[in-house]
Amino acid sequence: MVARLSFVGIKFLPGLAHREIGIRPSSSDMGHTTTIWRHRTGEITLDRTRVMGILNVTPDSFSDGGRYFDPDAALRRGLEMVEQGADLLDVGGESTRPGSDPVAADEEWRRIGPVIHDLAKKVDIPLSVDTMKPDVAANAIDAGASIVNDVSGMREPAMVRVVAESRAGAVVMHMLGNPKTMQT
């Protein structure tokens, strides 16, 4: 049985109304139910806590101070997180720290494109792209990402189309306003 979501009446997600999503229960030998999350390149069994390594390829990251802004440093850190047991990697190129300025899509892609491309060739865990921009998400999927993590809650209708057409997994977050104004 595959779960179905109903977003009827939610203005910013009309493309997902009554859409089948990639989360389904699965019976185990012990009679327990395990949830399975399907994404573009496979599935993740949610039978235990999963660890998502966060890789911010930004000069102003609130979590790492910009240590992985250089693509080579980001690649090394991504590989290190996989070695340390990360189940997924989330790669972002625009800071969402409170008060941060927006980054143009071409600059965001310039930051994360080489990192996602190289990681996709070197790791066998799902890659997630952390972006609010449909063009960046589409490029990341083409480069090897299988999940889209959108902190804006998919406000852009084009993002819903990118995720649906590519069959990428989706992480839909919530944020008041935008990073610049979210705490004012």
Phi and psi in degrees as a GROMACS rama.xvg file:
@    title "Ramachandran Plot"
@    xaxis  label "Phi"
@    yaxis  label "Psi"
@TYPE xy
-102.701  135.351  VAL-2
-67.5627  150.234  ALA-3
-123.025  137.369  ARG-4
-104.597  146.163  LEU-5
-122.013  116.509  SER-6
-109.64  22.6741  PHE-7
-59.1746  132.087  VAL-8
89.5973  -6.49016  GLY-9
-96.6159  111.385  ILE-10
-62.0232  -37.8591  LYS-11
-87.9814  2.62964  PHE-12
-129.913  39.0831  LEU-13
-62.8185  -27.5878  PRO-14
-70.0471  -12.5663  GLY-15
-101.961  1.62346  LEU-16
-55.0463  125.096  ALA-17
57.1525  29.6799  HIS-18
-85.3716  137.671  ARG-19
-69.4892  134.191  GLU-20
-115.531  168.474  ILE-21
-89.8796  37.704  GLY-22
-119.78  124.215  ILE-23
-141.084  147.374  ARG-24
-77.7314  151.703  PRO-25
-137.177  129.562  SER-26
-78.5041  140.796  SER-27
-106.198  174.693  SER-28
-61.7327  -26.5005  ASP-29
-89.8369  4.53735  MET-30
83.391  3.13813  GLY-31
-85.3708  160.688  HIS-32
-105.159  132.478  THR-33
-115.399  136.057  THR-34
-91.2873  137.801  THR-35
-119.91  129.354  ILE-36
-105.409  112.443  TRP-37
-86.5952  143.562  ARG-38
-138.45  -178.069  HIS-39
-51.962  -39.5995  ARG-40
-112.445  7.11048  THR-41
166.052  -145.534  GLY-42
-149.704  157.476  GLU-43
-121.507  121.792  ILE-44
-81.484  123.522  THR-45
-96.1388  52.0095  LEU-46
-89.4156  -4.80079  ASP-47
-155.406  170.878  ARG-48
-63.7933  133.677  THR-49
-108.967  144.02  ARG-50
-106.226  123.817  VAL-51
-104.868  116.023  MET-52
-75.2451  134.384  GLY-53
-104.491  123.324  ILE-54
-122.073  101.603  LEU-55
-94.162  111.647  ASN-56
-97.732  65.2152  VAL-57
-136.527  153.516  THR-58
-79.3621  -13.4826  PRO-59
-127.033  35.1085  ASP-60
-63.9517  134.655  SER-61
-75.7186  -17.156  PHE-62
-97.4798  -28.0428  SER-63
-128.997  4.45092  ASP-64
66.6613  20.0043  GLY-65
84.3748  15.8502  GLY-66
-64.4401  -20.1748  ARG-67
-115.997  27.0671  TYR-68
-67.8648  -33.048  PHE-69
-72.7672  129.551  ASP-70
-56.1371  -37.9227  PRO-71
-66.877  -40.7065  ASP-72
-65.0538  -38.8859  ALA-73
-64.8192  -43.7031  ALA-74
-61.3876  -46.6124  LEU-75
-59.1913  -43.5298  ARG-76
-66.4391  -40.0927  ARG-77
-60.2151  -46.0874  GLY-78
-63.721  -37.7194  LEU-79
-63.3491  -42.3204  GLU-80
-64.8225  -36.4384  MET-81
-64.3477  -45.526  VAL-82
-57.7135  -35.2326  GLU-83
-81.8466  -1.3159  GLN-84
109.107  9.95317  GLY-85
-59.2925  138.814  ALA-86
-89.6199  -23.8491  ASP-87
-146.747  158.491  LEU-88
-124.084  133.901  LEU-89
-112.623  118.564  ASP-90
-111.853  124.819  VAL-91
-129.668  148.414  GLY-92
-123.269  10.6627  GLY-93
-136.533  124.373  GLU-94
-66.8498  139.72  SER-95
-116.047  20.8555  THR-96
-66.4843  148.071  ARG-97
-54.6565  132.243  PRO-98
87.7802  -2.52154  GLY-99
-73.1924  150.97  SER-100
-84.9818  147.636  ASP-101
-67.9699  157.829  PRO-102
-119.428  137.821  VAL-103
-63.7954  150.463  ALA-104
-57.2739  -41.547  ALA-105
-65.7594  -35.5988  ASP-106
-70.6802  -41.6596  GLU-107
-60.0113  -44.4106  GLU-108
-67.4323  -36.9291  TRP-109
-59.2052  -36.8182  ARG-110
-71.1398  -46.5497  ARG-111
-99.2049  -20.616  ILE-112
-53.3217  -55.1547  GLY-113
-62.1289  -33.3107  PRO-114
-68.8574  -47.8129  VAL-115
-63.9619  -44.3496  ILE-116
-57.5872  -48.1348  HIS-117
-69.9148  -41.277  ASP-118
-62.8914  -39.3235  LEU-119
-60.1966  -30.5082  ALA-120
-80.8407  -19.7293  LYS-121
-112.483  -14.1448  LYS-122
-122.027  157.453  VAL-123
-117.419  28.9537  ASP-124
-113.894  159.177  ILE-125
-64.2137  141.624  PRO-126
-106.124  136.932  LEU-127
-115.665  142.178  SER-128
-107.13  128.137  VAL-129
-96.3728  100.701  ASP-130
-154.28  155.274  THR-131
-105.234  -0.739654  MET-132
-106.949  122.653  LYS-133
-57.9344  -39.9059  PRO-134
-64.6284  -40.418  ASP-135
-65.8339  -42.4206  VAL-136
-61.0308  -45.3599  ALA-137
-62.1304  -43.2094  ALA-138
-62.945  -41.4966  ASN-139
-65.1447  -39.7934  ALA-140
-63.0071  -43.8666  ILE-141
-61.3201  -30.9135  ASP-142
-85.0907  -9.05967  ALA-143
130.67  -4.30577  GLY-144
-72.6747  147.339  ALA-145
-121.534  -1.85915  SER-146
-136.126  141.906  ILE-147
-112.587  125.757  VAL-148
-110.118  104.956  ASN-149
-111.706  107.606  ASP-150
-71.6091  -11.1962  VAL-151
-87.8391  -1.18507  SER-152
76.0037  24.3907  GLY-153
59.9983  48.5352  MET-154
-63.9606  -31.6056  ARG-155
-81.7485  117.444  GLU-156
-55.4252  -32.0472  PRO-157
-63.6547  -28.6566  ALA-158
-66.1527  -40.0746  MET-159
-59.881  -42.7641  VAL-160
-63.8249  -44.1042  ARG-161
-58.2352  -47.6839  VAL-162
-65.286  -46.6647  VAL-163
-64.9253  -46.5809  ALA-164
-68.3467  -32.3506  GLU-165
-87.3363  -14.1642  SER-166
63.295  28.8574  ARG-167
-69.1425  152.87  ALA-168
-69.5886  158.957  GLY-169
-133.169  134.665  ALA-170
-114.041  114.472  VAL-171
-108.138  112.05  VAL-172
-99.6051  177.197  MET-173
-129.713  140.611  HIS-174
-148.872  136.573  MET-175
-77.4525  123.286  LEU-176
67.6163  -126.877  GLY-177
-137.433  172.008  ASN-178
-54.6323  -34.9003  PRO-179
-65.909  -36.8015  LYS-180
-114.111  -0.0541392  THR-181
-62.9779  -18.6766  MET-182
-115.945  18.1661  GLN-183
